[in-house]
Amino acid sequence: MSAAKPQAGTMLGHPKGLFLLFTTELWERFSYYAMRAILVLYLVDQVSNQGGHGLGWTQADALSLYGTFTGLVYLTPLIGGWLADNYLGQRKAIYLGGFLMAAGQFMLGTPHAWVPGMETEMFYLGLGTLILGNGLFKPNISTMVGDLYEEGDHRRDGAFTIFYMGINVGAFLSGIIVGSVVEAYDGNFQAGFICAGIGMVMSLIIQFLFAQKLLGDIGTVPAAKLEKQQQTEVRKEPLTQVERDRIKVIMVMGLFTIVFWAGFEQAGGLMNLFTNDFTDRMIGDWEVPTTWFQSLNAMFIVIFAPVIASIWVRLGDREPNSPVKFAMGLVLLAIGFLFMMGAVIEMDGDPTNKSSMLWLVGAYFFHTMGELCLSPIGLSMVTKLAPLRIASLMMGAWFLFVAIANKVGGVIGSLIGHGGDAEEQLANAMGIFSGIFITAVLSGIILYFMADKLVDWMHGAEDGHTKSEEEALEEEVAVTADHEGIKS
């Protein structure tokens, strides 16, 4: 629900405010993913007096912290969304969140400038500030996209397609640009964090300059105040059998969601370290920066989302149901880790051999294909199945599943070990990749055979609507947003 709609004209058939929000979110996601691409690399790099630019942590400790960080990133939006709805309004929440995120990036980028001699303490403070800022920013900006349109406006779905493309463009650019910046500054990760901070500042400046003109009063009044005038008394009634069955579907699918995202999130952790330490990234005399591989996921989404959407539409009545798509996503994730196992096998136990980067490209490709099968279903499934009177509670439960998945992913990655020689780390990596492969395959098989029962428990929630190609495309390009829990 929103305040008065702005009267700033249109661009490409949409309110100009959409493109303001698109640009704002593009730079914010650039900032976040740039930081995410170098966080683990910074933690494990040698300290400065040993010739490095990092904190000198073990890989296990770095990956464990990475899991904690990404887990909290998916929990704090619950608090930020509540604050915006009840006290701040979306606009103030975005400003405050953006400021905290920028400050956090600069704390990571210039720790010596804030409190000399307390670089480690400033690192933790910067990371915590980033998490708090993320919680305020992330859940609110996409809601403002929906508020640009009246109920029933046919342009709304297309608007989210455009907005989600901004997310993926920002994610794609982040790994390329931050890797180039770090390389230009001789491996100094502080330069990368400053680059991420500048991206966040760009996001804030764009909002400050154009928000009032292009958005009007949208997001300035807390949603709770706007709803009071229309609020009616809601009678508390016990859940019906249909509602209990549908909740069971959410809970079961949530467990399989943990399996998928715990494996998928190795991209920024263990797979990032594997790329850095064990992959031959040379093309002639030039070495591809490690962080560039972090951009593959977003690139594959932009390229293949329309393809997957078209396939679902053309299948018509033969289109798989949601649980089967989930199962397909898990199997595709497993195939991706089969490629990572191939990379280790190619090295034949000798870290000096280095594996081909084609293994990594293949792994990221199949992980993205799995994401395109699974992720668009997530939050949309919750909105379809959750009883209206406890919809927020069920959405919170779904966020919790994603947060658990990220922490579990960090714990799994940390099994690489706290030290040891490269041969031991390589052997541990093989064990982790094969373990995820087996778990994902078994989970996919189990879910496939549970699919019919889960569909029965949905009691027709998926029936009666055939998606157009445009609707299917909107779902597919929303995968990053669904993953991050910011779909309106």
C-alpha positions in Angstrom: 0.0 0.0 0.0 1.4 3.4 -0.9 0.8 7.1 -0.6 -0.1 9.2 -3.6 1.4 8.1 -6.9 4.0 10.4 -8.5 3.2 12.3 -11.7 6.6 12.4 -13.3 5.8 10.9 -16.6 6.8 7.6 -18.2 9.7 6.0 -19.9 9.3 2.9 -22.1 5.7 2.7 -20.9 6.6 2.6 -17.2 6.8 5.3 -14.5 10.2 7.0 -14.5 10.4 6.1 -10.8 10.9 2.5 -11.8 14.2 3.3 -13.5 15.3 5.3 -10.5 14.7 2.3 -8.3 16.4 0.1 -11.0 19.5 2.2 -10.9 19.5 2.5 -7.1 19.2 -1.3 -6.7 21.8 -2.0 -9.4 24.5 0.0 -7.5 23.5 -1.4 -4.1 23.7 -5.0 -5.4 27.0 -4.1 -7.1 28.3 -2.9 -3.7 27.1 -6.1 -1.9 28.4 -8.6 -4.4 31.7 -6.8 -4.8 32.3 -7.2 -1.1 31.0 -10.8 -1.1 33.4 -11.7 -3.9 36.5 -10.7 -2.0 35.5 -11.3 1.7 36.9 -14.8 2.0 39.9 -14.0 -0.1 40.7 -11.1 2.2 40.3 -13.2 5.3 42.7 -16.0 4.2 45.4 -13.7 2.6 48.6 -13.3 4.5 48.9 -10.4 6.9 50.8 -7.3 5.7 54.1 -8.1 7.5 54.2 -11.4 5.6 53.7 -9.8 2.3 49.9 -10.1 2.0 46.9 -7.8 2.3 44.6 -9.8 4.5 44.0 -11.0 8.0 45.8 -14.4 7.8 42.9 -16.6 8.9 42.7 -20.3 8.2 40.3 -21.3 5.4 38.0 -23.1 7.9 37.6 -20.0 10.0 37.1 -17.8 7.0 34.4 -20.0 5.6 32.7 -20.4 8.9 32.5 -16.6 9.3 31.3 -16.3 5.7 28.4 -18.6 6.5 27.5 -16.6 9.6 27.6 -13.3 7.6 25.4 -14.5 4.7 23.0 -16.2 7.1 22.5 -12.9 9.0 22.1 -11.1 5.7 18.9 -13.1 5.2 17.6 -12.7 8.7 18.0 -8.9 9.3 15.5 -7.9 6.6 12.8 -9.3 8.8 13.6 -6.7 11.3 14.3 -4.0 8.8 10.9 -4.6 7.0 9.1 -4.4 10.4 10.8 -1.1 11.3 9.9 0.4 7.9 6.3 -0.8 8.1 5.7 0.5 11.6 8.0 3.4 12.2 10.4 4.6 9.5 8.7 4.2 6.2 10.5 2.6 3.3 12.2 5.8 2.1 13.9 6.5 5.4 14.8 2.9 5.9 16.6 2.9 2.5 18.5 6.1 3.3 19.5 4.8 6.7 20.4 1.3 5.5 22.3 2.7 2.6 24.3 5.0 4.8 25.2 2.1 7.2 26.2 -0.2 4.3 28.5 2.5 2.8 30.0 3.1 6.3 30.5 -0.6 6.7 32.3 -0.9 3.4 34.6 2.0 4.2 35.3 0.6 7.6 36.5 -2.6 5.9 38.4 -0.5 3.3 40.2 1.9 5.6 40.4 0.3 9.1 43.6 2.1 10.0 42.0 5.5 9.3 39.2 4.9 11.8 41.0 3.5 14.8 44.8 2.9 14.2 46.0 -0.4 15.6 42.5 -1.9 15.8 42.1 -3.2 12.3 40.6 -6.5 13.3 38.1 -4.8 15.7 37.1 -2.4 12.9 36.7 -5.4 10.5 34.0 -6.9 12.8 32.4 -3.5 13.4 32.3 -2.9 9.6 30.8 -6.3 8.9 28.2 -5.8 11.6 27.3 -2.4 10.2 26.9 -3.9 6.8 24.5 -6.5 8.1 22.4 -3.9 9.9 22.3 -1.7 6.8 21.4 -4.6 4.6 18.5 -5.4 6.8 17.0 -1.9 6.4 17.7 -1.5 2.7 17.0 -4.9 1.1 13.3 -5.6 2.0 12.0 -2.1 1.2 13.1 -1.0 -2.2 11.3 -3.8 -4.1 8.1 -3.0 -2.3 8.3 0.5 -3.6 8.4 -0.9 -7.2 5.0 -2.4 -6.6 3.7 0.8 -5.1 4.3 2.7 -8.4 1.3 0.8 -9.9 -2.3 0.7 -9.1 -3.9 -2.7 -8.2 -4.5 -4.7 -11.4 -2.1 -2.7 -13.5 -0.9 -5.1 -16.2 2.5 -3.4 -16.3 3.4 -4.5 -12.8 4.9 -7.9 -13.7 7.0 -6.3 -16.4 8.2 -3.7 -14.0 9.6 -6.4 -11.7 11.3 -8.1 -14.6 13.1 -4.8 -15.4 13.9 -4.3 -11.7 15.3 -7.8 -11.2 17.4 -7.4 -14.3 19.0 -4.5 -12.5 19.9 -6.8 -9.7 21.6 -9.2 -12.0 23.4 -6.5 -14.0 24.8 -5.2 -10.7 25.9 -8.6 -9.6 27.6 -9.3 -12.9 29.5 -6.0 -12.9 30.6 -6.4 -9.3 33.0 -9.4 -9.7 34.5 -7.9 -12.9 35.1 -4.4 -11.6 36.2 -5.3 -8.0 38.6 -7.9 -9.3 40.1 -5.4 -11.7 40.5 -2.8 -9.0 42.1 -5.2 -6.6 44.5 -6.3 -9.3 45.3 -2.7 -10.2 46.3 -2.1 -6.6 48.6 -5.1 -6.4 46.2 -7.4 -4.6 45.1 -4.8 -2.0 41.6 -5.9 -0.9 41.1 -2.6 0.9 40.8 -1.0 -2.5 38.1 -3.5 -3.4 36.1 -2.6 -0.3 36.4 1.1 -1.0 35.2 0.4 -4.6 32.2 -1.4 -3.1 31.6 1.6 -0.7 31.7 4.0 -3.7 29.0 1.9 -5.4 26.8 2.2 -2.3 27.4 6.0 -2.2 26.3 6.2 -5.9 23.1 4.4 -4.9 22.4 6.9 -2.1 23.2 9.9 -4.2 20.8 8.8 -6.9 18.0 8.4 -4.4 18.7 11.8 -2.7 18.7 13.6 -6.0 15.7 12.1 -7.8 13.5 10.3 -5.2 11.0 13.1 -4.4 10.6 14.1 -8.1 10.2 10.6 -9.5 8.6 8.8 -6.5 6.5 11.5 -5.0 5.3 10.4 -1.5 5.8 6.7 -2.1 7.6 5.1 0.8 7.5 8.2 3.1 4.7 7.0 5.3 4.9 3.7 7.3 2.6 1.1 5.9 1.0 0.4 9.2 -0.3 4.0 9.4 -1.7 3.8 5.9 -3.5 0.6 6.7 -5.2 1.8 9.9 -8.0 3.5 8.1 -8.9 0.3 6.2 -8.2 -2.1 9.0 -11.0 -4.4 10.0 -11.2 -6.8 12.9 -9.8 -10.2 12.0 -11.3 -13.1 13.8 -8.9 -15.6 15.1 -9.9 -19.0 13.7 -8.3 -22.4 14.0 -6.5 -23.6 10.9 -8.5 -25.8 8.6 -7.2 -29.2 7.3 -6.5 -27.7 3.9 -4.4 -24.9 5.5 -2.5 -27.4 7.7 -1.7 -29.5 4.6 -0.4 -26.4 2.7 1.7 -25.4 5.7 3.2 -28.9 5.6 4.2 -28.4 2.0 6.0 -25.1 2.9 7.9 -26.9 5.7 8.9 -29.9 3.6 10.0 -27.7 0.7 11.9 -25.5 3.2 14.0 -28.5 4.3 15.0 -29.2 0.7 15.7 -25.5 0.2 18.4 -25.8 2.9 20.1 -28.6 0.9 20.1 -26.5 -2.3 21.3 -23.2 -0.9 23.9 -24.8 1.4 25.5 -26.2 -1.7 24.9 -23.2 -4.0 26.5 -20.8 -1.5 29.8 -22.6 -1.8 30.2 -20.2 -4.8 31.3 -17.3 -2.6 33.2 -19.5 -0.1 34.9 -22.8 -0.9 34.6 -22.6 -4.7 36.0 -19.0 -4.5 39.1 -20.4 -2.6 39.4 -23.3 -5.0 39.4 -20.9 -7.9 42.1 -18.8 -6.3 44.4 -21.6 -5.2 43.9 -24.6 -7.4 42.7 -23.3 -10.8 44.8 -22.5 -13.9 43.4 -19.0 -14.7 46.0 -18.1 -17.3 44.9 -17.0 -20.8 48.2 -16.5 -22.6 50.2 -14.2 -20.4 47.2 -12.8 -18.6 45.6 -14.3 -15.4 41.9 -14.0 -15.0 41.1 -12.5 -11.6 39.5 -14.9 -9.2 36.5 -12.6 -8.6 35.5 -12.6 -12.3 34.1 -16.1 -11.8 31.6 -14.7 -9.3 30.0 -12.9 -12.2 29.2 -16.1 -14.1 26.0 -16.8 -12.2 24.4 -13.4 -13.0 25.5 -13.6 -16.6 24.0 -17.1 -17.1 20.7 -15.9 -15.5 20.4 -13.0 -17.9 21.2 -15.2 -20.9 19.3 -18.4 -20.0 16.2 -17.1 -18.1 14.3 -16.4 -21.3 15.3 -19.9 -22.6 14.0 -21.7 -19.5 10.9 -19.6 -19.4 10.1 -20.5 -23.0 10.7 -24.2 -22.3 8.1 -24.1 -19.5 5.5 -22.3 -21.6 6.0 -24.7 -24.6 5.6 -27.7 -22.4 2.1 -26.6 -21.7 0.2 -29.2 -19.6 3.4 -31.2 -19.4 5.2 -28.5 -17.4 6.6 -30.1 -14.2 4.9 -29.1 -11.0 6.7 -27.2 -8.3 8.1 -30.1 -6.3 9.5 -31.8 -9.5 11.1 -28.5 -10.5 12.7 -28.4 -7.0 14.0 -31.9 -7.5 15.4 -31.0 -10.9 17.2 -28.0 -9.3 18.8 -30.3 -6.8 20.0 -32.7 -9.5 21.4 -29.9 -11.6 23.2 -28.6 -8.5 24.7 -32.1 -8.0 25.9 -32.1 -11.7 27.7 -28.8 -11.0 29.6 -30.5 -8.1 30.4 -33.4 -10.4 32.3 -30.9 -12.4 34.1 -29.7 -9.3 35.0 -33.3 -8.6 36.4 -33.6 -12.1 38.6 -30.5 -11.4 40.1 -32.2 -8.4 40.6 -35.5 -10.3 42.4 -33.7 -13.1 45.0 -32.5 -10.5 45.7 -36.1 -9.6 46.4 -35.1 -6.0 49.2 -32.7 -6.9 48.2 -29.0 -6.2 50.9 -27.8 -8.5 49.1 -29.3 -11.5 46.2 -26.8 -11.4 42.8 -27.6 -12.9 41.2 -26.1 -16.0 38.9 -23.2 -15.4 36.4 -24.9 -17.8 35.5 -27.1 -14.9 34.5 -24.0 -12.9 32.5 -22.6 -15.8 30.6 -25.8 -16.1 29.9 -26.0 -12.4 28.6 -22.4 -12.3 26.5 -23.1 -15.4 24.7 -26.1 -13.9 24.3 -24.4 -10.5 22.6 -21.5 -12.3 20.3 -23.9 -14.3 19.4 -25.5 -11.0 18.6 -22.0 -9.6 16.4 -21.2 -12.5 14.4 -24.4 -11.8 14.1 -23.9 -8.1 14.4 -20.3 -7.0 11.4 -18.7 -8.8 9.1 -21.2 -6.9 10.3 -20.2 -3.4 8.6 -17.1 -2.1 5.8 -17.3 -4.7 4.9 -20.7 -3.3 4.7 -19.3 0.2 2.4 -16.5 -0.9 0.1 -19.1 -2.7 0.0 -21.7 0.2 0.3 -19.7 3.4 -3.1 -18.8 5.1 -3.5 -15.0 4.8 -3.7 -14.5 8.6 -0.3 -16.0 9.2 1.3 -15.1 5.8 4.0 -12.9 7.5 4.9 -15.7 9.9 5.3 -18.2 7.0 7.4 -15.7 5.1 9.6 -15.4 8.2 9.9 -19.1 8.4 11.0 -19.2 4.7 13.7 -16.5 5.4 14.8 -18.7 8.3 15.3 -21.7 6.0 17.5 -19.6 3.7 19.5 -18.2 6.7 20.1 -21.7 8.0 21.2 -22.8 4.6 23.8 -20.1 4.4 25.2 -21.0 7.8 25.2 -24.7 7.0 27.0 -23.9 3.8 29.7 -22.1 5.8 30.1 -25.0 8.2 30.3 -27.5 5.2 33.0 -25.3 3.5 34.9 -25.0 6.8 35.6 -28.8 6.6 38.4 -27.9 4.3 40.4 -27.7 7.5 42.2 -25.3 9.7 45.6 -25.7 8.1 47.7 -28.5 6.7 49.4 -28.7 3.4 47.8 -28.2 0.0 47.5 -31.9 -0.6 45.4 -32.3 2.5 43.2 -29.3 1.6 42.7 -30.8 -1.9 41.6 -34.1 -0.5 39.2 -32.4 1.9 37.8 -30.3 -1.0 37.2 -33.6 -2.9 35.3 -35.0 0.1 33.2 -31.9 0.4 32.3 -31.7 -3.3 31.4 -35.5 -3.4 29.4 -35.2 -0.2 27.3 -32.4 -1.6 26.9 -34.3 -4.8 25.6 -37.4 -3.1 23.3 -35.4 -0.7 21.9 -33.3 -3.6 21.2 -36.4 -5.7 19.5 -38.3 -2.9 17.5 -35.3 -1.9 16.3 -34.8 -5.5 15.3 -38.4 -5.8 13.4 -38.4 -2.5 11.6 -35.1 -3.4 10.7 -36.5 -6.9 8.9 -39.4 -5.3 7.2 -37.2 -2.8 6.0 -34.8 -5.5 2.5 -36.2 -6.0 1.8 -36.3 -2.3 3.0 -32.7 -1.9 0.8 -31.6 -4.8 -2.2 -33.3 -3.1 -1.4 -31.3 0.1 -1.5 -28.1 -2.0 -5.2 -28.7 -2.6 -5.3 -27.1 -6.0 -3.1 -24.1 -5.3 -1.2 -24.7 -8.5 -4.3 -25.4 -10.6 -6.3 -23.2 -12.9 -3.7 -20.8 -14.2 -1.5 -21.3 -17.3 1.4 -18.9 -17.4 2.1 -16.8 -20.4 5.7 -16.6 -21.6 6.0 -13.1 -20.2 4.8 -14.4 -16.7 7.2 -17.3 -16.9 10.1 -15.0 -17.9 9.3 -12.7 -15.0 9.6 -15.6 -12.6 12.8 -16.8 -14.0 14.7 -13.5 -14.0 13.5 -13.0 -10.4 15.7 -15.8 -9.2 18.4 -13.7 -7.6 15.7 -11.6 -5.9 13.9 -14.6 -4.7 17.1 -16.0 -3.3 17.7 -12.8 -1.4 14.2 -12.6 -0.1 13.3 -9.3 -1.6 10.5 -10.2 -3.9 7.5 -8.0 -3.4 
